[in-house]
């Protein structure tokens, strides 16, 4: 990592923190490229392969998942490394390092309740027994509503954004989180992105951005605009 730019890490899903439906390798590479373009020095850390970094970082981006296909805990070296990286993320976020979770990131560390508390919400797996598990309609072109009530991330944006992406629905959003984007399906409104203010000992600034299903979606103009504003706020 460059010594004269803020260091960022992209936690890329593999092993227990991946699923069969998302190209984490591809989307993490795009995210790292976009972070570099923003002016950060980004490194991709693959769960199960990478060790926790020793140097300090100024931003953590979690691009991982797995809650819909949970794996049993094992003592395999890969699984031990994956959980060690998870614990490093949770500890760093607890110290106040800002965190951005993208798309499946709301269910990245599904087996540890600290993640949902730190992020300000979660994807609710069917296996949880919750009466309203999270889901999404078929991916495709759609219009999403911009919210935020003057929040810096959405202030000044058009009232609607055109996307071509998955639209996660019935996410569990904590009361203190500020909804940024929502979509409507069958007359029901669903929050799909939010921001959460710092809470000492729990998190610094946190953002969940539900966009970014694949490489094409990550490069959508609306997604890029949101990412830039999210980074401005997280690092401001």
C-alpha positions as a Python dict, from the first residue, in 0.01 Angstrom:
ca = {
    (1, 'X'): (0, 0, 0),
    (2, 'X'): (113, 354, -76),
    (3, 'X'): (246, 544, 226),
    (4, 'X'): (99, 880, 115),
    (5, 'X'): (-260, 770, 61),
    (6, 'X'): (-519, 645, 308),
    (7, 'X'): (-510, 266, 318),
    (8, 'X'): (-831, 75, 249),
    (9, 'X'): (-904, -296, 241),
    (10, 'X'): (-1174, -480, 48),
    (11, 'X'): (-1279, -798, 229),
    (12, 'X'): (-1369, -1031, -58),
    (13, 'X'): (-1592, -1330, 7),
    (14, 'X'): (-1468, -1689, -31),
    (15, 'X'): (-1512, -2011, 162),
    (16, 'X'): (-1772, -1965, 436),
    (17, 'X'): (-1830, -1603, 334),
    (18, 'X'): (-1939, -1654, -26),
    (19, 'X'): (-2233, -1798, -218),
    (20, 'X'): (-2293, -1949, -563),
    (21, 'X'): (-2469, -1642, -708),
    (22, 'X'): (-2213, -1363, -679),
    (23, 'X'): (-1878, -1297, -846),
    (24, 'X'): (-1694, -1171, -540),
    (25, 'X'): (-1356, -1185, -712),
    (26, 'X'): (-1479, -968, -998),
    (27, 'X'): (-1675, -717, -793),
    (28, 'X'): (-1397, -684, -535),
    (29, 'X'): (-1150, -605, -812),
    (30, 'X'): (-1383, -331, -941),
    (31, 'X'): (-1427, -192, -590),
    (32, 'X'): (-1050, -179, -536),
    (33, 'X'): (-1011, 0, -869),
    (34, 'X'): (-1280, 251, -773),
    (35, 'X'): (-1121, 313, -433),
    (36, 'X'): (-787, 374, -600),
    (37, 'X'): (-953, 617, -843),
    (38, 'X'): (-1103, 797, -545),
    (39, 'X'): (-753, 847, -403),
    (40, 'X'): (-720, 561, -157),
    (41, 'X'): (-465, 281, -158),
    (42, 'X'): (-678, -33, -176),
    (43, 'X'): (-590, -398, -116),
    (44, 'X'): (-819, -698, -161),
    (45, 'X'): (-814, -951, 122),
    (46, 'X'): (-985, -1281, 40),
    (47, 'X'): (-1152, -1455, 333),
    (48, 'X'): (-989, -1786, 409),
    (49, 'X'): (-670, -1692, 223),
    (50, 'X'): (-555, -1360, 368),
    (51, 'X'): (-426, -1295, 717),
    (52, 'X'): (-547, -988, 907),
    (53, 'X'): (-337, -685, 810),
    (54, 'X'): (-78, -560, 1058),
    (55, 'X'): (-76, -198, 944),
    (56, 'X'): (-353, 46, 1027),
    (57, 'X'): (-624, 105, 769),
    (58, 'X'): (-854, 401, 722),
    (59, 'X'): (-1149, 224, 558),
    (60, 'X'): (-1290, -127, 545),
    (61, 'X'): (-1515, -239, 259),
    (62, 'X'): (-1692, -572, 310),
    (63, 'X'): (-1786, -741, -18),
    (64, 'X'): (-1879, -1087, 105),
    (65, 'X'): (-2185, -1294, 192),
    (66, 'X'): (-2287, -1646, 272),
    (67, 'X'): (-2578, -1615, 510),
    (68, 'X'): (-2818, -1789, 272),
    (69, 'X'): (-2585, -2091, 244),
    (70, 'X'): (-2422, -2108, 589),
    (71, 'X'): (-2127, -2340, 640),
    (72, 'X'): (-2063, -2534, 962),
    (73, 'X'): (-1765, -2413, 1163),
    (74, 'X'): (-1456, -2628, 1109),
    (75, 'X'): (-1093, -2634, 1217),
    (76, 'X'): (-967, -2631, 859),
    (77, 'X'): (-690, -2376, 809),
    (78, 'X'): (-899, -2186, 555),
    (79, 'X'): (-1194, -2158, 792),
    (80, 'X'): (-973, -2052, 1082),
    (81, 'X'): (-820, -1776, 868),
    (82, 'X'): (-1165, -1663, 752),
    (83, 'X'): (-1290, -1628, 1107),
    (84, 'X'): (-968, -1452, 1214),
    (85, 'X'): (-1022, -1195, 940),
    (86, 'X'): (-1385, -1155, 1052),
    (87, 'X'): (-1271, -1090, 1409),
    (88, 'X'): (-1016, -835, 1286),
    (89, 'X'): (-1290, -653, 1094),
    (90, 'X'): (-1523, -646, 1394),
    (91, 'X'): (-1245, -524, 1625),
    (92, 'X'): (-1136, -251, 1381),
    (93, 'X'): (-1495, -134, 1330),
    (94, 'X'): (-1541, -131, 1707),
    (95, 'X'): (-1239, 100, 1735),
    (96, 'X'): (-1404, 342, 1495),
    (97, 'X'): (-1262, 250, 1154),
    (98, 'X'): (-1535, 344, 902),
    (99, 'X'): (-1695, 54, 719),
    (100, 'X'): (-1888, 15, 394),
    (101, 'X'): (-2075, -310, 330),
    (102, 'X'): (-2182, -371, -29),
    (103, 'X'): (-2475, -577, -161),
    (104, 'X'): (-2439, -916, 16),
    (105, 'X'): (-2232, -751, 290),
    (106, 'X'): (-2536, -724, 516),
    (107, 'X'): (-2512, -1101, 571),
    (108, 'X'): (-2135, -1136, 547),
    (109, 'X'): (-2057, -1245, 904),
    (110, 'X'): (-2395, -1402, 959),
    (111, 'X'): (-2292, -1623, 1252),
    (112, 'X'): (-2172, -1330, 1468),
    (113, 'X'): (-2441, -1094, 1595),
    (114, 'X'): (-2183, -817, 1643),
    (115, 'X'): (-2181, -759, 1267),
    (116, 'X'): (-2548, -663, 1237),
    (117, 'X'): (-2519, -438, 1543),
    (118, 'X'): (-2213, -263, 1403),
    (119, 'X'): (-2357, -225, 1051),
    (120, 'X'): (-2698, -108, 1167),
    (121, 'X'): (-2903, -384, 1008),
    (122, 'X'): (-2885, -716, 830),
    (123, 'X'): (-3016, -955, 566),
    (124, 'X'): (-3247, -1198, 748),
    (125, 'X'): (-3170, -1559, 639),
    (126, 'X'): (-3456, -1803, 588),
    (127, 'X'): (-3282, -2040, 827),
    (128, 'X'): (-3321, -1787, 1111),
    (129, 'X'): (-3688, -1870, 1159),
    (130, 'X'): (-3778, -1501, 1132),
    (131, 'X'): (-4139, -1458, 1009),
    (132, 'X'): (-4024, -1219, 733),
    (133, 'X'): (-3693, -1335, 586),
    (134, 'X'): (-3516, -1116, 334),
    (135, 'X'): (-3550, -1179, -39),
    (136, 'X'): (-3530, -1000, -372),
    (137, 'X'): (-3736, -981, -691),
    (138, 'X'): (-3577, -1079, -1021),
    (139, 'X'): (-3281, -860, -1113),
    (140, 'X'): (-3350, -600, -1383),
    (141, 'X'): (-3395, -231, -1466),
    (142, 'X'): (-3576, -39, -1195),
    (143, 'X'): (-3618, 300, -1035),
    (144, 'X'): (-3530, 347, -669),
    (145, 'X'): (-3628, 637, -445),
    (146, 'X'): (-3364, 856, -283),
    (147, 'X'): (-3423, 926, 89),
    (148, 'X'): (-3207, 1064, 368),
    (149, 'X'): (-3383, 1383, 482),
    (150, 'X'): (-3081, 1600, 408),
    (151, 'X'): (-2819, 1335, 487),
    (152, 'X'): (-2486, 1432, 322),
    (153, 'X'): (-2479, 1112, 115),
    (154, 'X'): (-2807, 1183, -61),
    (155, 'X'): (-2844, 1560, -22),
    (156, 'X'): (-2883, 1719, -365),
    (157, 'X'): (-2936, 1394, -555),
    (158, 'X'): (-3235, 1354, -784),
    (159, 'X'): (-3543, 1209, -616),
    (160, 'X'): (-3500, 883, -808),
    (161, 'X'): (-3212, 678, -945),
    (162, 'X'): (-3229, 441, -1243),
    (163, 'X'): (-3055, 110, -1177),
    (164, 'X'): (-3017, -235, -1328),
    (165, 'X'): (-2948, -446, -1023),
    (166, 'X'): (-3091, -674, -758),
    (167, 'X'): (-3323, -503, -510),
    (168, 'X'): (-3296, -660, -167),
    (169, 'X'): (-3623, -659, 27),
    (170, 'X'): (-3737, -702, 387),
    (171, 'X'): (-3394, -625, 524),
    (172, 'X'): (-3383, -569, 899),
    (173, 'X'): (-3290, -202, 950),
    (174, 'X'): (-3211, -82, 1299),
    (175, 'X'): (-3397, 220, 1435),
    (176, 'X'): (-3088, 445, 1450),
    (177, 'X'): (-2995, 379, 1086),
    (178, 'X'): (-3089, 641, 826),
    (179, 'X'): (-3248, 499, 511),
    (180, 'X'): (-3083, 627, 192),
    (181, 'X'): (-3248, 429, -88),
    (182, 'X'): (-3569, 233, -109),
    (183, 'X'): (-3768, 49, -372),
    (184, 'X'): (-4133, -47, -392),
    (185, 'X'): (-4250, -397, -476),
    (186, 'X'): (-4619, -487, -490),
    (187, 'X'): (-4700, -166, -306),
    (188, 'X'): (-4458, -233, -20),
    (189, 'X'): (-4159, -3, 41),
    (190, 'X'): (-3824, -166, 116),
    (191, 'X'): (-3508, 4, 244),
    (192, 'X'): (-3206, -113, 44),
    (193, 'X'): (-2929, 122, 164),
    (194, 'X'): (-2864, 302, 491),
    (195, 'X'): (-2610, 498, 695),
    (196, 'X'): (-2535, 469, 1066),
    (197, 'X'): (-2364, 726, 1287),
    (198, 'X'): (-2076, 633, 1520),
    (199, 'X'): (-2144, 462, 1851),
    (200, 'X'): (-1841, 446, 2085),
    (201, 'X'): (-1716, 92, 2126),
    (202, 'X'): (-1949, -41, 1855),
    (203, 'X'): (-1861, 138, 1529),
    (204, 'X'): (-1741, 448, 1357),
    (205, 'X'): (-1942, 564, 1058),
    (206, 'X'): (-2106, 276, 872),
    (207, 'X'): (-2287, 247, 539),
    (208, 'X'): (-2471, -42, 382),
    (209, 'X'): (-2513, -7, 4),
    (210, 'X'): (-2746, -271, -141),
    (211, 'X'): (-2634, -209, -499),
    (212, 'X'): (-2356, -393, -683),
    (213, 'X'): (-2476, -744, -766),
    (214, 'X'): (-2214, -799, -1037),
    (215, 'X'): (-1936, -620, -1225),
    (216, 'X'): (-2180, -450, -1461),
    (217, 'X'): (-2396, -327, -1171),
    (218, 'X'): (-2087, -197, -988),
    (219, 'X'): (-2012, 25, -1289),
    (220, 'X'): (-2368, 160, -1323),
    (221, 'X'): (-2361, 544, -1312),
    (222, 'X'): (-2607, 554, -1021),
    (223, 'X'): (-2395, 308, -826),
    (224, 'X'): (-2077, 508, -889),
    (225, 'X'): (-2245, 832, -777),
    (226, 'X'): (-2362, 668, -457),
    (227, 'X'): (-2021, 515, -388),
    (228, 'X'): (-1845, 850, -423),
    (229, 'X'): (-2087, 1016, -183),
    (230, 'X'): (-2060, 728, 63),
    (231, 'X'): (-1682, 756, 65),
    (232, 'X'): (-1701, 1134, 112),
    (233, 'X'): (-1915, 1085, 421),
    (234, 'X'): (-1733, 785, 565),
    (235, 'X'): (-1394, 955, 538),
    (236, 'X'): (-1509, 1309, 609),
}
